[in-house]
Amino acid sequence: MVFNEALKGIYIVLTTEANRNKAYKIANSLLNEKLIPCVSFKNIESHFWWEGKISKLKEVQLIIKCKEENINKVCKKISEKHSYDVPEIICLPVSTTKEYYRWMDSV
């Protein structure tokens, strides 16, 4: 596999939701508006500080693949649809293969 500077412009956006149904609502909204070509889901357990104490929750992590041109719209949509007061929205620039980039660009 060859990773190439020209194949940047792809982001992984991470967010978590309380359950799969809420995660699906965010994902379907992003997919239906063609803001993203793909999203994956993963069951996780999160430990975090909230309101002065450590909380532990089972959550669903959304691993969202996004083109750079849509990153702001994707983050805004997540904020609007999210069930948490302070949603986790982490955006990571990544590189990919020419074939995967071509597929993402076709959506």
C-alpha positions, 0 to 999 in steps of 0.5 A: 500500500502506498500512502501519498501526500496528495491523498490527505484531506480525509478526516476521522471524526470520533464521537460517542452516544449513549446507545445504538439507536441514538448513534444510528440517528446521527449516522443516518442524518450524515449519510442521508445528506451525503456529508459522509461516505461511511461510519462504523460503530463500536461498543466501548466503556468510557470513564470521565470526569463529569460534574465533579466526580468520575463517571463510567458509562457503556457507550457507542463510539461512532468512527466517521470517515469524512472529506475535509470539505465537509468537516465543518458541516459534519461537526455542526450536524453532530452537535445539533443531533447529539443527546449529550450536553457536551458531546465528544467531537474529535477530528483527526486528519488521516491519509489513505490509499488511492483506491479508498480515497477514490471511493470516498470521493465518489460519494 
